Amino acid sequence: MTDSGRAVHREVFVVRVWREAASGVWRGQIVHVSDRAAIYFASFAQAEEFMRRYVSGAQTRRSAEEHDRSEADAA
């Protein structure tokens, strides 16, 4: 896939949330579609931490590319 002529890396997750009948507490499950890794979570911070395992490398590459561009623009 491309986005404005640049390659785009995508990760796909399925997130399910529900409220426990007895306690009223929200719970959830998140599944990474490509490798079917999954966790149950009790907070969105846990779900975010799980997703970061898959997207943090992409963010690091993007930040490095932006840094390289800004240095090139400054030169």
N, C-alpha and C positions, 0 to 999 in steps of 0.2 A: 504494500500500500504506500501511497505517497500523500504528502500534505504540502501543497505549494511546491511540488517538485523535489521535496526531500523525503528520504525514507522515514517511515514512522514505525516505531516498535510499540506494540500493544500487548497488554496482559489482560486476561479476562478472568473475572471472579464472579461467583454466584454467592449472594449473601441472603440468608434467611434470618428473619427476626420474629420473635414471638414473646408474648407475655405469659409468665407462669400463672396458672389459675389460682393456686393457693396463696402465693406470696405477692403476686402482682409485679414481680421483678422481670425486667426485659432480659432475654437471653438471645443468643444467635449462633449461627454457624456460617463459616466462610470457606468456600472451596475454590482453589486455583484450578481452572478448567484444564489447562494443558497437562499438568502432571497429577491431577486429582488429589493433591495434598489438601488437607482440611483441618480446621480447628473449630471447637466450640468456644464461644467467648461470652463474658459477662459484662464487658465494657467495650465501647467503640475503640478505645485506645489499644486493646488487645487485637482487634481486627486490623487496625492501622499498622500495628507492629508486624503482623503477619504479611500484609501487603507490601510493606517496605522491603521485605526479603527479596521480592521480585522486581521492585521498581527502583530501589536505591542506586543500583549500578547504572541504570539509564539516566537518573538524575545527575549522577557524578559525571558521566560522559557529556551530558548536555551542558553542565556547568563549565567543564573544561573547554568545550567548543566555544561557548560564549566568551570565556576568558581569552582564548586565542584570537577570536574576532576583535575583541576590544583592544588587545595589544596591537593587532595589525592595523586597526583604524587609527591608533595613536601614533604609529610610525610614519 
